[in-house]
Amino acid sequence: MPHHLKSHPPVSTKESTGPEHGLWSTGCTPVSDACINCWLTMMNKRFHRHTSSVSFNTRNLNLPLTVSKPSVFCIWSDLFHEKISIDSITSAFQIMLQCPHHIFLTLTKRPHRIKPSIDSLARSEIIDPSSPPPNIWLGTTIEHQKYMDRLDILIDSAPYFNKLLSLEPLLSPLSFNPDLLAQIQWIVVGAESGPRARPTSNEWIVSIINQAREVNVKVFVKQIHHNRKIHHNRKNKKPELLKSLKQFPPELRIRELPESFL
């Protein structure tokens, strides 16, 4: 991350358990395979925090307004959860609009809720969907090929917004429609961490990099598993997680950032 941008939490191999994960929403409920070993759920259990009770965190609503240094806010706790009202989502967007010096990365596994939220913002003349602010990024998680429809929904819901894909934890090889992938500005890909991590093949990541290269999409390889054969039938074989670029094979030493981050 460039020195002039502070990340909440950092877009790097370091994971933070700070309040930014639940900046505007706290708690979550499982919705797909990526949720099975959710590290945020495990951290909440560790610190005896409730995870299934989803609510909008009004206490932190104005937090970005108090941060003067240009920062990246990574909103991983799902702001678009069904239990978060459109009015609450609108309040969060209003704060983002007041902070053009910050970058907001809003990630959801429920991209179907993006369009009604943006439509509401447009009706209230808070945002012009055809010319959205460049500091607001909308993204979705695709951890397995069977969730590829999320890409279509994201693009249809927010065609003019900056968009990112989180391919973490990567649980299968992914094959993208190049015309759709070309409409994404940034991909973050990584293997699963934690004591119950499911293995990720380096070949899957190489394929994603190659597909992104063909349509000029930037890729950030966050973390990988030690390169060895995938044995899905083996039990209690925790893959070795590698986070340092020095440990990566050359073809995976890629941590590209969008131009607006530089």
BELPE-V607882 format. One record per pair of residues at least 6 apart in sequence whose ideal C-beta (glycine too) atoms are under 7 Angstrom apart, sorted by the first residue. I is the first residue (numbers start at 1). J is the second residue. Records with the same first field share a line. If there is no record, write none. Layout:
# BELPE-V607882
I=J  J
This chain:
# BELPE-V607882
1=7  10  11  12
2=261  262
4=70
5=70  71  72  261
6=69  71
7=71  72  74
8=18  20  71  72  73  74
9=15  16  18  20  21  74
10=16
11=72  74
13=222  223  243
15=39
17=43
19=60
20=73  74
21=40  76  77
22=57  77
23=57  60  63  73  75
24=56  57  60  61  75  79  92
25=54  56  57  77  78  79  81  84
26=55  57  77
27=50  51  52  53  54  55
28=51  54  77  78  81
29=52  54
31=109  110
32=109  143  147
33=143  144  171
34=141  143  169
37=192  194  196  197
39=193  194
40=76  77
41=51
42=194
44=51
54=81  83  84
56=84  88
61=91  95
62=95
64=73  95  99  102
65=95  98  99
70=101  102
71=102
72=103  105
73=102  104  105
74=105
75=104  105  106  107
76=107
78=108  109  110
79=89  92  106  108
80=89  108  110  113  114  117
81=110
82=110  113
86=116  117  120
89=117
90=120  121  124  126
93=121  126  127
94=126
96=104  135  136
97=133
100=133  135
102=135
103=135  137  260  261
104=135  136  137
105=137  139  164
106=137  138  139
107=139  140  141  166
108=114  140
109=140  141
111=140  150  153  154  157
112=153
114=138  154  157  158
115=157
118=127  129  157  158
121=127
122=129
129=160
130=160
131=160
132=160  161
134=162  260
136=161
137=162  163  164
138=154  158  161  163
139=163  164  165  166
140=150  154  165
141=166
142=148  150  151  165  167  174
143=167  169  170  171
144=171  172
145=172  173  174  175
151=180
152=180
154=163
155=180  183
162=185
163=183  184  185
164=184  185  186  187  188
165=184  187
166=188
167=174  187  188  189  208
168=188  189  190  222
169=190  191  192  198  200
170=189  190  191  200  204  205
171=198
173=204  207
174=204  208
176=211
178=214  215
181=211  212  215  217
182=215
184=217
185=258
186=218  258
187=208  212  217  219  220
188=220  222
189=205  208  219  221  222
190=221  222  223
191=200  223  224  225  241
192=198  200
193=223  241
195=238
197=238  239  241
199=225  230  239
200=224  225
201=230
202=224  227  249  252
205=221  224  252
206=251
209=219  254
212=219
218=256  257  258
219=254  256
220=255  256  257
221=252  254  255
223=241  242  243
224=242  248  252
225=239  240  241  242
226=239  240  242
227=249
231=237
242=248
245=253  255
